[in-house]
Amino acid sequence: MDGMHRVARAYLEGLKSINAVRFTKYIEPHFVGVEPHDLPY
């Protein structure tokens, strides 16, 4: 989760800052090597 989409939107909206959270430990991804059409959402 890099949040780059949030940075891009803030830029497009002319915002000077955004709220962010830094995780203190690594979170394993839920899906690795899965094709987009095979995702359950």
N, C-alpha and C positions, 0 to 999 in steps of 0.2 A: 504494500500500500504506500505508494509514493505521494499521492495527493496532487500530482501535477495538473489534473483536471481542475482542481480547486484554484490553483494558481492562475491557470489560463482564464477561468471565468472571472476571477477577481480583477485581472488585468483588463479584460474586455468591459467590465463594469466600472472601471476607473477607481477601484478601491485601493487604498494605500496600505492596508493590512488585512490579514485573515487570521482566524483562530486556528491553532494547531495543537496536536498532542504528539509527544514523542514516547513511543513504547519503550519500556525498560528492559524487555526481553524479546527475543526473536519469536515470532508467531509463525508456525508452519502453515503453508498454504493448504487449503481444503482440496484443491484439484490440481494435479500435476500431469501433464501429458494427455489431457483430455481435449478432444475436439469441441469447439464451441457448440455444435449441434447436439452433443452428448451431455451437456450440462443440464442439471435438473431444474434450472430456472429460465 
